[in-house]
Amino acid sequence: QVRLVESGGGLVQAGGSLRLACAASGLTFSVFAMGWFRQAPGRERDFVAAIDWSGSTTYYADSVKGRFTISRDNAQNSMYLQMADLKPGDTAVYYCAMRSSRNWSPGAAMHYWGKGTLVTVSS
C-alpha cells in the first residue's frame, strides 16, 4: 500500500522559510516522479513543483520559481520542498504526490496523494 506522509508545515512570518518533507512507503520510491501541490482556502489545488525519478529534472510554477526548491533523497525514500521568502499568498495545504512513471511533464496526472500539511504565512 502506497503511503505518502507530509511534514514540516506550520506558521511563519512573511519573508521566512520552511522546509516540507514527504516520506514515502509501500513503493519503489526511486523510480517514480514526485511533486508538490497546494490548495488555498476556497481555491482549487494548484501545481507547485515536480521532480523526475533521478532528481535531474525539476519543474516549478511561475509563482514559486526562484523561491522554492524541490529535491529528493532516494536512499531515504523522501522528497523535500525548501520554501524561502514566503508570502501570505503561499498560505495553503501542501500535498505530496507521486506519479507512476519515471518522468513528469506539465499537466500530467499524479496517481497517489498524501493528506497534506498546512502552511500559514502571516503578514
C-alpha positions as CSV (number, residue, x, y, z in Angstrom):
1,Q,0.0,0.0,0.0
2,V,1.4,3.3,-1.1
3,R,1.7,5.9,1.7
4,L,2.8,9.5,1.4
5,V,3.2,11.5,4.6
6,E,3.9,15.2,4.6
7,S,5.5,17.1,7.5
8,G,7.1,20.4,8.2
9,G,4.2,22.8,7.8
10,G,3.4,25.5,10.3
11,L,3.0,29.2,10.9
12,V,5.7,31.5,9.6
13,Q,6.0,35.3,9.0
14,A,6.2,36.7,5.6
15,G,9.8,36.6,4.3
16,G,10.5,33.5,6.4
17,S,11.4,30.0,5.3
18,L,10.1,26.5,5.8
19,R,11.2,23.0,4.6
20,L,8.5,20.5,3.9
21,A,9.2,16.8,3.7
22,C,7.4,13.9,2.2
23,A,8.1,10.4,3.4
24,A,7.1,7.6,1.1
25,S,6.5,3.9,1.8
26,G,4.9,0.9,0.1
27,L,6.6,1.6,-3.2
28,T,9.9,1.7,-5.0
29,F,10.3,5.4,-4.5
30,S,13.4,5.8,-6.6
31,V,11.7,5.0,-9.9
32,F,8.8,7.4,-9.7
33,A,8.4,11.1,-10.4
34,M,7.1,13.2,-7.4
35,G,5.6,16.6,-6.9
36,W,4.2,19.2,-4.6
37,F,0.7,20.8,-5.0
38,R,-1.1,23.2,-2.8
39,Q,-4.7,24.2,-2.1
40,A,-5.6,27.6,-0.6
41,P,-8.9,28.1,1.1
42,G,-11.7,28.3,-1.4
43,R,-9.5,27.6,-4.3
44,E,-8.6,24.6,-6.5
45,R,-5.5,22.6,-5.9
46,D,-2.5,24.0,-7.9
47,F,0.8,22.7,-9.1
48,V,3.8,23.9,-7.1
49,A,6.8,21.8,-8.2
50,A,7.8,18.4,-9.6
51,I,10.9,16.3,-9.9
52,D,11.7,13.3,-12.0
53,W,12.8,9.9,-10.6
54,S,16.5,10.8,-10.6
55,G,16.2,14.4,-9.4
56,S,17.9,15.7,-12.5
57,T,14.8,17.4,-13.9
58,T,12.6,19.8,-12.0
59,Y,9.6,21.9,-12.8
60,Y,8.2,24.9,-10.9
61,A,5.1,27.0,-11.0
62,D,5.9,30.6,-12.1
63,S,4.6,31.9,-8.7
64,V,7.3,30.0,-6.8
65,K,10.2,30.0,-9.2
66,G,13.3,31.3,-7.6
67,R,11.9,31.0,-4.1
68,F,11.1,27.3,-3.7
69,T,13.4,24.3,-4.4
70,I,12.3,20.7,-4.8
71,S,14.7,17.9,-4.1
72,R,14.6,14.2,-3.3
73,D,16.7,11.6,-1.4
74,N,16.1,8.2,-3.0
75,A,18.1,6.5,-0.3
76,Q,15.7,7.9,2.3
77,N,12.5,7.5,0.3
78,S,11.9,11.2,0.8
79,M,11.2,14.3,-1.1
80,Y,11.6,17.9,0.1
81,L,10.4,21.4,-0.7
82,Q,12.6,24.2,0.6
83,M,10.5,27.4,0.7
84,A,12.1,30.8,1.1
85,D,10.8,34.4,1.0
86,L,7.3,33.1,1.9
87,K,4.4,35.4,1.1
88,P,0.8,35.4,2.6
89,G,-0.3,34.1,-0.9
90,D,1.7,30.9,-0.2
91,T,-0.7,30.0,2.6
92,A,-2.3,26.7,1.7
93,V,-2.4,23.0,2.4
94,Y,0.6,21.5,0.7
95,Y,0.3,18.0,-0.8
96,C,2.9,15.5,-1.7
97,A,2.1,13.4,-4.8
98,M,3.6,10.6,-6.8
99,R,3.2,9.7,-10.5
100,S,3.6,6.0,-11.5
101,S,6.2,7.0,-14.1
102,R,9.8,8.0,-14.0
103,N,9.1,11.4,-15.6
104,W,6.5,14.1,-15.3
105,S,5.5,16.8,-17.7
106,P,3.2,19.8,-17.1
107,G,-0.4,18.7,-16.9
108,A,0.4,15.0,-16.3
109,A,-1.7,13.3,-13.7
110,M,-0.4,12.2,-10.3
111,H,-1.6,8.9,-9.1
112,Y,-1.0,8.9,-5.3
113,W,-1.5,11.7,-2.8
114,G,-0.7,12.4,0.8
115,K,-3.1,14.0,3.2
116,G,-1.3,17.4,3.3
117,T,0.4,19.7,5.7
118,L,-0.8,23.3,6.4
119,V,1.5,26.2,5.7
120,T,0.3,29.6,7.1
121,V,2.2,32.7,6.2
122,S,1.3,35.8,8.3
123,S,1.9,39.3,7.0
